[in-house]
Amino acid sequence: MHMEPRRQILYNIIIPSAPKWGDIMALSEKKAITDKRHQDKLDKIKIQPYKNQGAAIRAAAKENGESLQGYILAAVYARMEQEGQPLEIDPAESGEEGGL
């Protein structure tokens, strides 16, 4: 029985100096600001299917390898295209956010 000799593997690990507390705060504050700006651009739409229907939708999304949100939005977009509806609309034209 022939055995290979053990090989020793050495790793060079470079650990950068820890950032200063102020650096961490600045990054966190900037991230919070950019996250809020992004969230402000998004609409929140809540749907409430019956549990058995919700389970079926989740299963279909998982089977397709899509997120639940992606799966639902794709279905909505497909229906909108089928009906000839625009995929985007100016909020002022829709009567939202101060429009008529």
Secondary structure, DSSP 8 states (H G I E B T S, - for coil): --------------------HHHHHHHHHHHHHHHHHHHHT---------HHHHHHHHHHHHHTT--HHHHHHHHHHHHHHHTT--S---HHHHT-TT--
